């Protein structure tokens, strides 16, 4: 049997699922079909494709949709649902045969990515014998949202070719409105890049957008954006220099092309360039991203950079920002690239923040004046989150919702921002797993579960999704408002911690480790400078040689080998770029310090009040941030790590008194850390 024949046999069940329209898909999932022995596709095929947990969830949603429609006289109105970048399937017609290449693990391992390559101007296929067209939404990413909305609305998904200029996508959206909803009110619900398609459509066809509304805006006329990069995303720049796991994992799956060849294809998509951060939103050094020479050896097209810059300029007009008809839903508390430092052509360093959804920062997503709601969720799963789906229903009907918060929500647990080295190791391990499954599949030796695992990993990278987890999206439990859920989540496990205040010099503190903060690229000063001097300027030398980076959340341990300090070790906690450090970052910093200390089996550490220097956080913000970070980490660790004592060190007498008063106040507020005992001021 040839390799092609093997692939056809392996992919036939998946192809049948891809080829179903949404009505057929819902029918096959419904209870009535499951009781019909003559159904066109079996539960086992669906289970192999989606996995047992997700299949059960989709079946519940299909039954919910059918039951709701049977009880209604008429649907509430019309919705066009627009997916994000890479969320539309792309099918290739070759020699009269149609073959879905994106996103298909079986096609990608056979080098299918090459068939998606565009010519240099980005408008046509590089191979003129091929025809590539958007053939539908990726059901793995959008089935929950479509099935949920179909319960009460007439939903029309809009697939588009995300590789090409967003003017073409806007034109396609215009054609869909004219064909399906001429002279009818219709809402737009858009995920990620889909929001840019929508706003570009509004810019190009303002009369049509005006006609899509009705006075009460219930049946149509609203735009809801889920994680849309309205001013771009730094993550795109990261992907263009192959520092994003998406590129690495696609290359791992491809048995015919190496990473450079895969990157050459991806960097030819003009649509991707239009997701670069808007020129006007970049710092002066970062604006050189729009200069071809900045990218060094990487395959970047100057014409696409110019087009992207013009696209953002054209889009930044008043007509495309309408607070009366638009709503934004933002994910938060996810590691998100928020800035870039250009060391040399093609040599970039990226900053991380938790003020984003893992792909889009709040600074580059939110539109001025447009009502915004927040949810603790990652970019690629926003459209699956039960409270987001409840909110969409409510916003479309009333223009507002109580299902989501109106301010960034507290994290369910402080995320540990991994060092670039640790993250690289994890990504490499996943890439190796994808490669092994690809090779086994090519030899016809992989199972359906293994192929599903590989495709799930690719989809997590492509769509920026969390790892597989059960999401209860049902009608069995009445919807709760955000305020009700907030009260429930505030009942945290109590944490007991002994907090001591010590007056003295950080160099004289007897403990397992002393903690100080360090900005990237800033010479050691104040407490760090004092420790550096005691260590014979080892820190300065390490910073200069690039051994110590100072990236936000990175923790660097320096053993006190020469016994020049009273402590056994120094922990340098990375604070990122000077001037960008905030209270949320401090939470993260001390969570990571706590993870590191407890992993080493230590029961205590001492620290200065990190981040409270001139021009930074107030003492109150710094104290609360430190305690919040420690407490969140201890709750996350539970029985896997234990910390008994935290010593806060201060030399100045006046600041010492303020710190003690702030700690007394915090000890009465268990939301900060839990229960902690405050010892009297001691001397070093």
Secondary structure, 3 states (H helix, E strand, C coil): CCHHHHHHHHHHHHHHHHHCCHHHHHHHHCHHHHCCCCCCCCHHHHHHHHCHHHHHHHHHHHHHHHHHHHHCCCCCCEEEEECCCCCEEEEEEECCEEEEEECCHHHHHCCHHHHHCECCCCCCECCCCCEEEEEEECHHHHHHHHHHHHCCCEEEEECCCCCCCHHHHHHHHHHHHHHHCCCCCCEEEEECHHHHHHHHHHHHCHHHHHHCCCCCCCCCCCEEEECCCCCCCHHHHHHHCCCCHHHHHHHHHCCCCCHHHHHHHHCCCHHHHCCCCCHHHCCCCHHHHHCHHHHCCCCCCHHHHHHHHHHHHHHCCHHHCCCCCEEEEEECCECEEEEEEEEECCEEEEEEECCEECCCEHHHHCCCCCEEEEECCCHHHHHHCHHHHHHHHHHHHHCCCCCCECCCCCCCCCCCCCCHHHHHHHHHHHHHHHHHHHHHHHCCCCCHHHHHHHHHHHHHHHHCCCCCCCCCCCCCCCCCCHHHHHHHHCCCCCCEEEEEEEECCHHHCCCCCEEEEECCCCCCCHHHHHHHHHCCCHHHHHHHCCCCCCCCCCEEEEECCCCCCCCCEEEEEECCCCCCCCHHHHHHHHHHHHHHHHHCCCCEEEECCCCCCCCCCCHHHHHHHHHHHHHHHHHHHHHHCCCCEEEEEECCHHHHHHHHHHHHHHHCCCCCCCEEEECCCEEC
